[in-house]
Amino acid sequence: MIGFSNTLTIASDAKGVFQYLANIENFTVWNYAVTEITKIESKNNIVGSNYHLLRNTGLQSFEEIEIIECRPSEKLVFEASGNIFSYTMAYELEQQNQKTLLINKVEMKSSVRNRIIIKMMQNNIKKSVSKNLYVLKSILDKRGNVLV
């Protein structure tokens, strides 16, 4: 597996950050590469919910996503599978006074055939994810502790 992480602080409480992240459809707002997310199957407790994700840029144009872990105000994890590689995306939240420490962890899984390509693209993918997280931060910093 190939992995990386990004960490940043958001000027909003963990509850508000989590609520925004848990609404997976919001990804189209803060992730420049995501053009559409469609809920395929919804579960009451979020875990097991499935989505289709379309991208307008990058290695993959289509991904299937399943929420595999959800701890409100603490952690959201999903698995995504696409035509080139699969990955696990985790968002861990730590309340720090009126702010939230967001730790994003990514583990990319690839076939033996695609491993070299993914390894070469790792730094670019990490930079893109970081860039998207700063857009997320900007949106949530402006909202402050207003629930979203």
N, C-alpha and C positions, 0 to 999 in steps of 0.2 A: 504494500500500500504506500501511497505517496500522500503526505499530509502537510498541513500548515495551520497556523492560527493567527488571528488578529484580535487586538484588544483596544477598546476605547471607552471613554466615559461620556455618558449622556445626561444632560441636565433635566432629567425627568425621573419619576420613581419607577421601580421595577414593575409594578402592576401595570402602569400605562405602557411601558416599553413592551412588556409581554403581550398585552392585549393587541397592540399594533402588529407585532410579529406573528401572533397566532392567527390573525386574519390573513391567510396566505395570499389572498387576492391583492393585498397591499404591495406585494413584491413588484407589481408593474409600475408602481409609483416611484420606488427608490432604486430599482435595479434597471439600469439603462438597457440591458440586453434582453430583458423579459418583456414580451409584447402582450402575452395573454396567459391567464391561468384559469382553468375551468375545473370546478369541483365535480368529481365523478361519483364519489361515494362519501357521504358524511356520517360521522359517528358522534354520538352525544358527548363523549368525553374527549373528542378530537383524535385520540390515538386510533389508528386504523383508517382515518380519512384519506382519500385518494384524490389526486389532482393530475391534470395534464398541463404541462407548461410548454409554451412556444417561445423561442428566442429569435431575435432578428440578427444576431451576430454571434461569433464564437464557433467552437468546434461542433457543438450540438444544436440542432434546431428544435428538437422535441425531447421532452423528458416526462417520465411518469414518476410521480412523487407520492410517498406514503409517510404520514406522520407516525413515528415509532415510539416517541417518548414525549410526554407533556406533563410538566410540573408547574402549574400556574405561578407566575412571578419569579420562577427559578430557572427553568430549562425547557427548551423546545428542540426536538431533534427530528429530522426527516431523512429518508433515503430517497435518492433519485437515480433512475436508470435511463440512459440515453443510448444513442446509436454508437457512440465511440467509447464512453466510459460511464461508470456508475460512481456515486459518491454519497457520503453521509455528511450532512450539514448539521452542526449543533450550535445553538445559541444558549450560553449560560449567563445568567444574570445575578449580580450581587448588589443588594441595596447598600449604598454608602451615603448616609444622611439623606439629602434630598436628590441625590444623583444615583445613577446606575452604572456599574461596571459591566460592560458587555464583552464576553469572551466568545469569539466565534472560532469553532474548530471544524476543519474540513479534512476528510479522508477520502482520497480518490482511489478507486479500484479500476484496474484495467486488465485487459488480456495481455498475454505475453507479447503479442504482435503490436499492441498499442502502447505498451509501457514506455518505450523510448520516446515516443511523441509526447506523452503526458509528462514525463520527467523533464523534457525540454521546455514544455509550456508552463511548468509549475510556477515559476516566478511571475510570468505574465498573468496567470489565473489568480494568484495571490494578490497582485496589484489591482486587478479588476474587482475582486471581492472587497478589498480594502476601500477602494474608491466608492463602491456602492454603499458600504457601511457608513462612510462619512456623509453620503447623501441622506441615509436613514437618520444619522445623528442630527444633521441640520434640521430635518423635518421635526424630529421629536424634541430637540432643544427649543424650537420656536413654540411648541405646544406646552412645554413645561409639564406641570403635573395635572394638566387637564386630561381626563380619560378620553381615549380615542377609540 
